[in-house]
Amino acid sequence: MSGRVSWQRLALLRGQLTERDWAVMAMLTCVKLANGNQLRRAVSGDSSPAGERAARRQLARLVEWRVVERLERRQGGLGRGSDAWTYALGPTGLRLSGDGCRARRPSLPSQPMWQHALLGAEIYARLVEATRGSDRELALWQGEPDCWRDYPGPYGEPVRLKPDAFVIVSGPDFEDMAFVEFDTGSQSRAVVRAKLEAYRRYRASGQEQGVQDGVFPLVVIVTCSPERQAMLLDLLTYLPTEDWQLFKIGQLTDAARLLMGGAS
């Protein structure tokens, strides 16, 4: 396929895309990057040999149509097939999703940013798996920069809070809302402590409560090791005790439970 896609070709593709194709696009719109394993688990949930083959065929077809792009980096421990490759929305996928202003071929970010993005994708996949077949659903996943919050500081200066995601999990009669931080362990104690303080200041502004019926979302920090979790919990002790309940800190295995309102 040539680099430029006509409107006629886009219209034709719209008619050929399946519900699962659109689900792949929706996930990549939210998380920006994901590996094939994460896409398959979130979209189909079928880990049988037949399900894995169908997922490989689907991704190969979407790559051929440039709906998604396979980026030249693989994640270890996932074998040699499409599960290990990194995927992003391609030019055609960006145009089909309404983001035509960025409809160009994606490129790989730096290794730390790649790891950060895949941690977010893993949290997304696990949350979809946890809600599948239940009375809960992932109602909203806002990735960066859509989840950022701009508000006036104490002297009227512009301030920006930059969470990694904003998530709503809905139930029959309620919603659990959370700002999410993907902690890969690369940031120093000082940087993380400043981020905790930034959330305290944003809550004190009252802006979020004004649009969320008086409720301020939880701040869920997901990290990847017991040692890092212990360090993050230690940093909470530097905050006023009345602010501790604002934060929930857990490892990747805890992510879905915390985002569904579970205790840390």
N, C-alpha and C positions, 0 to 999 in steps of 0.2 A: 504494500500500500504506500502511496506517496505521502510526503510529509504534510501536505495540505488536504483537508477533508471538506468536501463540498456540503452545502446544506442538504442537497438531495441524498448524499451518502449518510449524513447524520439521521435524516428522517427514516431511511431504510434500516439503519442499525437500531433505532428506537423500537421498530416493530419486531426485530429479531432478538432483542435482549430479554432474558427470562427474569422471573422474580428473584432468583438467586444471583443473577448478574447485577441487578440493581442493588441487592444487598451487599455485594462486594464493593460496589462503588460507594454506597452509603458509609460503609466502615472506613474505607480509605479517605473519604472526605473528612471523617471525624478524626482519625488518628494519623493520617498522612502517610505512614509507612507501616507495613505488616509483612510477616512471612507467610508462606503458603499454609503452614500448619495452623496459624492463628485465623487466617481467613476461612479455612475449611471448618474449623471448630465453631466459629461464630455464625457462619452462614448456613451450614447443613447439619452439623453435629453428628455426622455419620463417619465413624472411624473404622468401619469395616473395609476390607480390601476393595470391595466394589465401590464404596463411597470415596475412598482415596483415589481410585482410578478416575471416577467421575469428576472429582475436584481438579485433578491434573489436567483432564481434557478441557474443563471449563476455563482454567487459567491460561492454558495454551491458546484457546480460541480468543480470549479477551486480549491477550498479548498480540496476537496476529491482527486483531482489529484496532490495536493501539488504544483500547479502552483502559488497559492497565499497562504499565511498563515493568519488565523484570530488570531490577538493578543488579549490578555485578558485585554482589556481596552475599555470602551465605552465612547462616547461623549454625554454629557447631552443634552436634548432638541430634540433628534432625534427619540424618541420612543424606542421600544424594539426589533425591527427587525435588519436586517443586515445593515441598514442605519447607526446605531450608532457604530458598531464595527470598530476597526482599522485593516487595512489590509496592508501587505507588500508582496513583492515577496517571494515565498517559494523556496526551493532548486531546484525543477524542473523548476520553472519559471526563476530562475537565470541561469540555464544551457541552457534553450531554448533561453534566451536573449543573450547568448554568454558570460556570466559572471561566468563561471564555477569555477573560482578560489575562489569565495565567496559562492559557492553553499552549504550553510548550513542554518539551521533553524534560522530565524531572532528572535531577542529578543526586548522587549520593552525598549525604552530609558527612561531617567528620565522624570518626569512630565514637566519641562520647555522645554526640547528638543522635547517632544511629541507635546506640544502646538505649538512650533515653526514650526515643520514639517507640522502639520495640517493647520496652517495659510498659508504656502506655497501651500499646496494642494488646499485650498479654492481659492487662487488667480488663480491657474492653471485652476480650474473648471470654475470660473467666466470668465476668458479670453476665454476659449473655447466656453462658452455660448454666449459671446458677439460677437464672430466672426462667429458663426454658421449661415449659410444661407446668409452671406454677401460676399463682394469681398475681405475681409481680412481673413487671416488664421494665426494660430500659427505655424510659420515655424520652430522655434527652441526654446526648453526650455532646457538649460543646468543647471543641479543641481550641488550641491557640490559632489565631489571636481573638477569635470570637468570644472566648470566655474571660478576656481581660476586662478589668473594671477601671474606668476613669472617674475620679471624684475630686472635689476641692479639698485641699489641706486646711489646717487650722488658720492660715493666713490668706486663704483664697488661692494658693498656688496649685497648679494642676499636679495631681498624683495619680500614678497608675499601679494597680495591683495586677500581678501577672501569674495567676495560677496556671497549672498545666492543663486542667480540664475543669468543667463544671458539669455535674451529673445529677440527673433526677431519675430515681427509681420509683415508679408508681405502684400502688396497691389498690385494692377495692375502694378504700375510703381515705387514703392518705398518700403522701409523697415523702420520700427521703431525699433531701438535697445535700450536695456536698461539693465543695471545692476540692480538687485532688492534686496532690503533688507526687510526681514520680521521682523517687530518690534512688539514684544509681550508686550513691556513695562517693561521688566525685566532688561534692561541695564541702567546703570547710565548715567547722563549727560556727565561725563568725558569720558566714553567709547564711547558714540555716537559721541562726538565731535572729538575724535581721529580717528574714522572711516571716518568722513567727510574729515578730513585732509588727510587721506590715499588715498582717491579718488583724491583729488587735486594733490597730489604728483604723483600718477600714470598717471594722464592726462599730467602733466608736463614732464614725461619721454618720451612721444611721441610714446610709443610702440604700443598702441592700434590703434592709428591713422594710423600707418604704415601698419596695416592689414585690416583696415576698410575704405580704400579710403579717408583718411584724416579726418574722422568723429570720434568723441569720443561719445560713447553711453551716454544717459541720465542715471542718477542714480535715480531710483524710490524707495522711502521708503514708505512702506505700514504699517500703524499702526491701532489700534483698538478703539481709543477713541478720542473725540475732545480735551480733556486735553493733551493727549500725542502728538497729532498733533501740538497743540500750542507750546508745549515745543520744539519739533523738529524744528519748524519754527523759534523759538527764537534763537536756536543754530546757524541757518544760518546767523544771524546778526553778529556773531563773525568772519565770513569769509569776505574776500574782496568782494565788491559788484559785481565785474565782474565774480565771481564764483557762484553767486546765481543761475544763469540760468542752471547750471550743474545739479541741484537737483530739483526733483518734490516730494512733500510730500503730502500724502493723507490718508484717511481712507480706510477700506476694500471696501466700496461701490464705491470708486473712482478708484480702482486698474485697472480694465480693460480699462477704459477711458484713464488713464495716460499712460498705456503701449501701447495704440493704438495712442499715439501722442497728446492726449488732454492736455489742459493747467490745471495747478493745481489751 
